[in-house]
Amino acid sequence: MTSAKKKAAETMERIDVVIEVLDARVPAAGSNPMIKELREHRQRPCLKILNKTDLADPVATKAWLDHFNKQKGVTAVALSCKKPGDVAKIPGLCLKLASHRGTTLKPLRMMIMGIPNVGKSTLMNALLKRRAAKVGDEPAVTKSQQSFDLNDHMTLIDTPGLMWPKIEHDSDGLMLAASHSIGRNAVIDEEVAAFLGDILIAHYPTLVTQRYGCATEGLDGFHVIEAVAKRRGYRMKGGEFDLEKAALTMLQDYRDGVLGRISLETPTSREAMILAATPAPEVASDQPG
């Protein structure tokens, strides 16, 4: 990642617009602070693409668009990188952010960035209308930077998924793991599924009932995993419920959108999470020591 960051910093000098691809279900948890640091250092405008919008809660997505579009130098849009009509809008949006570029003498240079498995390579291929970048449903498929000419006045640079050294908030790590931006070797599936289950019970109980046929009153995330195991008949040789298999089923149902359109965070929930994680300021005592 250190090498990838250094390379990205060097390339940032030579580009005009950063296209940051985000998973619409976790757009803040999945926004690498190093990308913001690099582009602000070079004063580069940013087009934030909330990808996988067809999987996300539309109410939450609208709230995120309003939130991001208030930020200086940022334009945010929600779309699916798998829909050609959505993707076709992107070059024009980038041109608005760097209107001094976009000619044969001064091509518009766009750099696609984001964390692993958010759809960067899918976007690249859709823009080029050919399979130029390797795509896979696993984190870190793209291994190195790739540059392509979109036409005679626009250039695209695809970059590897860039994670940061330490995720500050545990809930961010769990959201990213649930959304498959962190590989399975870094997490415990049952812990991630229980976290997901807690969010589902709090915000999408009807979807849980519709999918798994269980009442949600009084349940927590762990009991949702148990309910899935019972419903699907997942048992191990000794007769105990196979909670790991049930957890994986839950996670895959969420990732594939089978559960419904779900977002794991909103601007309001994120603000509350950060506030709760911030230590209270020390109050000086007026009493003599």
Buried (B, 14 or more C-beta within 10 A) or exposed (E): BEEBBEBBBEBBEEBBBBBBBBBBBBBBBBBBEBBBEBBEEEEBBBBBBBBBBBBBBEEBBEBBBEBBEEEEEBBBBBBBBBEEEBBEEBBEBBBEBBEEBBEEEEBBBBBBBBBBBBBBBBBBBBBBEEEBBEBEEEBBBBEEBBEBEBEEBBBBBBBBBBBBEEBEBEBBBBBBBBBBBBEBEEBEBBBBBBBBBBBBBEBBBEBBBEBBEBEBEEBEBBBBBBBBBBBBEBEEEEEEBBBBBBBBBBBEBBBEBEBBBBBBBBBEBBEEBEEEEEEEEEEEEEEEE
